[in-house]
Amino acid sequence: MAFPLRSPTFLIVAGAAAGLIALCAPGESVRAQANAPSAVAPAPRLTLTAEQEYIIRGIILKDSNVQKENTAPETVGDVVPDDVKLYPLPQDVIQKVPQARSHVFFVKDDEVILVSSSDRRVADVIKKKSTD
């Protein structure tokens, strides 16, 4: 679609990510362009402090009822297969780290893998620190 401009005009075109300002001379045409939606979804990363990771890891690894997984993804963003048993976070964890409330977990080796309960994607990997 073309819009003829008869006098010097400032045209502001705002997009989802940035705004542009264009200066047009008399008699020029300006074409409107739609912004394409982003094809990349945001990472489901759960950002925790070292203290929060320590709390979560300590509480979960004390529980001997959690079965350890041998072959399961441990990269943030990976989808966890349906055959991997996911456990709800203990109430102690939810009270001390409330932003993890909507997550579930599994244990692989000595790592606690937090998973988004809505899409079964790995949200964080809590590894054993050298100070543990």
C-alpha positions in Angstrom: 0.0 0.0 0.0 1.5 3.4 -1.0 0.8 6.7 0.7 1.8 9.8 -1.3 3.2 12.6 0.9 2.8 16.2 -0.3 5.0 18.0 2.2 8.1 17.2 4.2 6.8 14.8 6.9 8.2 12.8 9.8 6.8 9.3 9.8 7.1 7.3 12.9 7.0 3.5 12.4 7.0 1.6 15.6 7.7 -2.1 15.6 7.7 -4.7 18.4 11.4 -4.4 19.0 12.4 -0.9 17.8 11.1 2.3 16.5 12.2 4.0 13.3 12.0 7.6 12.3 12.1 8.4 8.6 12.3 11.8 6.9 10.5 11.9 3.6 10.8 14.5 0.8 7.7 15.9 -1.0 6.1 13.6 -3.6 7.8 10.4 -2.4 5.7 7.3 -1.5 6.1 5.3 1.6 5.2 1.6 1.8 3.9 0.1 5.0 5.6 -3.1 6.0 4.2 -5.6 8.6 6.6 -7.0 11.2 7.0 -10.7 11.2 6.6 -12.5 14.5 9.8 -13.8 16.1 10.3 -17.5 15.3 12.5 -18.1 18.4 10.6 -18.7 21.7 12.2 -17.4 24.9 14.3 -19.9 26.9 12.4 -21.4 29.8 15.4 -20.7 32.1 14.8 -20.5 35.8 17.4 -18.0 37.3 18.4 -19.0 40.8 21.1 -17.7 43.2 23.8 -20.0 44.4 22.1 -20.0 47.8 18.8 -21.0 46.3 20.4 -23.8 44.3 22.2 -25.0 47.5 18.8 -25.1 49.4 17.0 -26.9 46.6 19.8 -29.5 46.1 20.2 -30.1 49.8 16.5 -30.7 50.5 15.9 -32.9 47.4 19.0 -35.1 47.8 18.2 -35.8 51.4 15.1 -37.6 50.2 16.0 -41.2 49.5 12.6 -41.9 47.8 13.7 -40.1 44.6 14.7 -42.5 41.9 17.8 -41.4 39.9 17.6 -41.3 36.1 20.4 -42.6 34.0 19.4 -41.4 30.6 17.6 -38.1 30.6 18.3 -34.7 29.1 20.2 -32.2 31.2 20.5 -29.2 28.9 18.3 -26.1 29.5 15.5 -26.0 26.9 15.5 -29.8 26.2 12.2 -31.6 26.4 12.1 -34.4 29.0 10.6 -37.6 27.6 7.4 -39.0 29.1 9.2 -42.1 30.4 11.2 -39.9 32.8 9.4 -39.7 36.2 9.1 -36.2 37.4 8.6 -35.4 41.1 6.8 -32.4 42.6 9.0 -30.0 44.6 8.9 -30.6 48.4 7.0 -28.1 50.4 10.2 -26.9 52.1 11.6 -25.9 48.7 8.5 -24.0 47.7 8.5 -22.1 50.9 12.2 -21.2 50.7 12.3 -20.7 46.9 8.8 -19.6 45.8 9.8 -18.8 42.1 10.4 -22.6 41.6 6.7 -23.3 42.6 5.6 -24.2 39.0 8.4 -26.6 38.4 9.0 -30.3 38.9 12.3 -32.2 39.0 14.2 -35.4 38.5 17.7 -36.4 39.7 20.5 -37.5 37.4 23.8 -38.6 39.0 24.3 -35.9 41.7 22.4 -33.2 39.7 18.9 -31.9 40.3 17.2 -31.1 37.1 14.3 -28.6 37.4 11.6 -28.9 34.7 8.8 -26.6 33.7 5.6 -28.4 34.5 3.7 -26.8 31.6 5.9 -28.1 28.8 8.3 -30.6 30.3 11.4 -28.5 29.3 14.5 -28.4 31.4 14.5 -25.0 33.2 17.7 -25.3 35.3 20.4 -27.8 36.2 21.7 -27.7 39.7 25.1 -29.3 39.8 27.2 -30.1 42.8 29.6 -27.2 43.6 33.1 -27.8 44.7 32.2 -26.3 48.1 29.3 -28.8 48.7 
